[in-house]
Amino acid sequence: MKRIMMYVAIVLILVVTGSCEKEKRIPVNGSKGKTVDIYLHPMYQTTVGDTGEEPTMFLPTDSIIIPYSEILGYSSEECVFYVSDKISAILNDPENYLYQAPFSVAVDGEMIYRGFFWTRLSSATCRWPVICIEDASGRLQVEVGYPSAPERAPDRRNDPAILEVFRRDGKLVD
């Protein structure tokens, strides 16, 4: 009898746990399928020698500064995001002081790489990918570092997941 009760308990556990549905992810911006978004993060300090490599992480949708719907295209040859006039105005607004603000590029909420908004007026160097904010006139070029790429820096700007989304939606400019 104890064995039968144990088998019944095991079967019930398997039925209950097997019927649990995994949480479905809803694409941001009402689009079909995956999206590429650029997130703004609170300021954080990096350590010397930090190359920005870390495992992917889920990012909250309330920190999106450039939603996929406002990205008009992407050039994989130049690593340039073409964005709407609305986004250009936000990035160029002096009230939105973005110099040294961290960002990340994510596909469907999962970070592919992170970097910093930067300025060409800066004498400071940056070993991370940068988007120079004074160039934000509809064309956001992501550079590997500033003023130049550091040695052995990982370059995920043309990650296959990013290119796949842009290719799927006809937004890949190349």
HELIX and SHEET records of a PDB file:
HELIX    1   1 LYS A    2  GLY A   18  1                                  17    
HELIX    2   2 VAL A   28  GLY A   30  5                                   3    
HELIX    3   3 THR A   61  SER A   63  5                                   3    
HELIX    4   4 TYR A   68  GLU A   70  5                                   3    
HELIX    5   5 ASP A   85  ASN A   92  1                                   8    
HELIX    6   6 ILE A  133  ASP A  135  5                                   3    
HELIX    7   7 PRO A  160  ARG A  168  1                                   9    
SHEET    1   A 8 ILE A  64  ILE A  66  0                                        
SHEET    2   A 8 VAL A  36  LEU A  40 -1                                        
SHEET    3   A 8 PRO A 102  VAL A 107 -1                                        
SHEET    4   A 8 GLU A 110  TRP A 118 -1                                        
SHEET    5   A 8 VAL A 130  CYS A 132  1                                        
SHEET    6   A 8 ARG A 139  GLU A 143 -1                                        
SHEET    7   A 8 VAL A  80  VAL A  83 -1                                        
SHEET    8   A 8 ILE A  71  SER A  75 -1                                        
END                                                                             
